[in-house]
Amino acid sequence: MRWNEADIFSICARVLSRHPTEITRATRLVEDLGASSLDLMQIAQSIEKEWGIVLSEDDLFLFNTAGDLVAATQAASTNCV
């Protein structure tokens, strides 16, 4: 199954108890949404469970914005193929 940006935003919204429309590519995960390191791990696990895309745990803490997360998911998904 293919994913898109809105799918990633929906996962972030679900994990962070937010509405998906609150999240854009420029939304900062920690500063704007209050994501903790545990939240970031849950987001990565949800992406892996949903699409089989594995994000590096080390890289999770380098993501600043939701757009960074989308880009990393895109990069990881091309490595899975």
Secondary structure, 3 states (H helix, E strand, C coil): CCCCHHHHHHHHHHHHCCCHHHCCCCCECCCCCCCCHHHHHHHHHHHHHHHCCCCCHHHHCCCCEHHHHHHHHHHHHHHHC
